[in-house]
């Protein structure tokens, strides 16, 4: 606590923006708040910084962002004589201001920047780094987190979110700077606000990823009969997703008006995460007669969908959408539509915590499937390896259960715009047969077996609780949880290095536990199999109850 007070006192002696100084004064006698805000420097988690906005070294604010940018500039200048960085931002509170502050700091240190003129999806930032052959990219976003959060994602010259080794190296450069140091020399490299060129190039590349199940005339007829409700959740996806609807010529697109404008306060959806049913509440009011509801999160790298099931709209999980996309892609490639082909060299990727049904689908179609650690950067890394081997076209598909999907090599991050495009194609294909997305899932499960899944999180209040999360993981790795459902667990400790506990049970059931890389929470994943849906659901209920009883002891 003493170090927190020392840091607090140092910050209070500086000339800070009025809002940050007001926060400092408000927590002057609150030792817990002071500790939570100043107990540590915010560190790189999932490819950058993310946290609640506010004053302090453990919060997102202009001071923390400036210090990080100083280190990033040093890193780039150690590798490039004249580096160029692309900067994007979403619709969140302070995102544009933070982005312009990053551009100013980089400019004064001799790094040229290209800045988007308006809120832009994450996958477009990744695309732009590659398209402009830049040294890297920075995206100001907190993805699907509540309005109180913001973040700072860093991309390398491949357009990939930086992997852990680069993150640790960049942190060393950042740590050489203090929060309030003065620059010795101002260089003023160019800051260019970009026009429409990158946006148009991205949309052209996206159009090239349209994968048809039949001839163009048949597909056009089916798409013209499709009815879609779309919400960008007040985020950056609006212009891009509606462009895909236009060139697909979707028959009817209904916007969710309350969530259509850019608004970082997310007034009708405080937690804009399409993984949750609550996120779709406003959209459901527009859904009469619709085939699907599509939602993209504020930075449009994630996409969620609802579809008709037994006469009502029901949300599909990220795993179910990933299963449908993989099945559709394999089916189209196998049938050779548009010159596509499917062979044993094709590779699909998913994170360890994503659906094992994808492995069954890959086996059924005779392709390879590889599991990678959580974080789409790990799929992007595998894509880059394929490119180095001269096998770039062998990348077939990548997905994560947290609503992240990618088909094609045009970008190196999950793409909510592409995912919306793909859902329209799948839904139109199925509607032309009198089927829904859920009907196709049932066909898959009848062929390959039933698997039910669920993801649950346990949240912690403040940094002082982090030791409880650490103790849980230590005890799991030590074998303190011996059995579930009356059966002995078989733990796979090969993932201990990435702090992920994975265990299997006879019958193919799986459980996974890991701490979040961006929030104070423990994430749990359950996969239960059964000969019937009811049996799989019963097994899932038992599995989740028993594991959560164990996990909750560490709350």
Beta strands, then each sheet from edge to edge (+ up, - down):
strand 1: 48-52
strand 2: 84-89
strand 3: 112-115
strand 4: 136-140
strand 5: 149-155
strand 6: 191-193
strand 7: 227-231
strand 8: 252-255
strand 9: 292-296
strand 10: 303-309
strand 11: 312-315
strand 12: 347-351
strand 13: 368-372
strand 14: 395-400
strand 15: 404-406
strand 16: 450-459
strand 17: 483-484
strand 18: 487-488
strand 19: 490-492
strand 20: 500-504
strand 21: 510-515
strand 22: 521-530
sheet 1: 1+ 5- 4+ 2+ 3+ 6+
sheet 2: 8+ 7+ 9+ 10- 11+
sheet 3: 13+ 12+ 14+ 15-
sheet 4: 16+ 22- 21+ 20- 19+
sheet 5: 17+ 18-
end
